[in-house]
Amino acid sequence: MNIIDIINKKRLNEELSSDEIQFVIDNFLNGTIKDYQMSSLLMAICINGMSDEETINLTNSMLKIGKTLDLSKIEGIKVDKHSTGGVGDKTTLIVGPLVASCGVKVAKMSGRGLGFTGGTIDKLESIPGFISNLSTTKFIEQVNKVGMVDSSANSQLAPADKKIYALRDVTGTTSSIPLIASSIMSKKLASGVDKIVIDLKVGNGALMKTLEDARKLARLMIKIGKIHGKEVVCILSNMNQPLGKMVGNSLEIKEAMETLVGKGPEDITNLSIIIASYMVSLGKNIKLNEALSLVRENLNNKNAYKKFLEFVSYQGGNINKLQIKSRKKVILSDKEGFVSKINTEKIGEASMLLGAGRKNIYDDIDYSVGLEIHKKIGDSVRIGEPLVTIYYNKNVTNIDEMIKSAYTLSDNIKEEPRLIYEILE
Ligand code: URA
């Protein structure tokens, strides 16, 4: 077998066999297939796509080459949650403690942010002392003691995804449905959980820009899950504006805590309740309505907030030392009207340029910086009113203009944006 023949086959839109796919994964991971060859194949896949069978084989090859976590020492059904990535998406920080406070074990592995999207591990690491790289023994011990853990992904699980994802990020091949499905599902299957809830973001701040593409991705991930005996639920949620008000690491930890005491923005509160309810329903094998009441009860009685504090402290974090050490600047609107559109990707990019995210994998993060969004879709804006507050420690050229240009104002109020489009299972 030879990589050039395989690249040519995909370039001509022919189907790859499972042996050819296995050959690619094995030899890319051991370094025989070079980055430039893999990039070329990834671009051919991006352009010509893959059949469901090819995607299933790709997922299986990526899964097989790494280890699978054995969670049998954790009692009960283990349910995981994954977000396909967005701006201001701090749902894991709220959903995890909510689900754990309802008595369902949360054995969570999260990732770091890259480009315009944030990552839960970066957010958690903004809490002084927080340890994110737990050993498997500690990971399991914590789930059994606290009911919840959130650790950075173990490098032995789905190692091919790590290497491929890094390449996709710098070769314009992130938004391919088969590549996303195999990336997410190989990781989730390797993490050893029983059931998976996926928050599949749709909109101008998400990988999936249209509902049609989001549905295709959801159906594919559900199919892959079924083949492996895992129930997968996909919640298609709106990413046409940042979620909540805060974008940036420490800022999002603060907002998550406010949400857990009932003082968070409506969108992030409601989305977290829905995701948590699906997880509790799957984890306890109870009806969704029952799960919803349980989730609401544990949010209102602050048990979920207490669980957040317990889990953070068990993982070494000192929440009292969380600091936002940055200067503030308010960006005022020079137009009036109603917000009809927000370029969410631009908002994410502005946050990254301020230092809250990474352009490249090895970039350092400034945990204290980010954005506070004052105006969201449907809000009325007058000239001179605050649009966004910037939390910054360095000057970024044209940042004011960049943020203002992310807003489109119109003369009338458009329909209230839907938080959730569809739920597929
Ligand atoms: N999240 C992932 O884990 N992988 C992708 O390819 C996209 C989103």
Residues whose N, C-alpha, C, O or C-beta is under 5 A from the ligand:
A	BS01	URA	S83 T84 T174 L179 I180 S183 I184
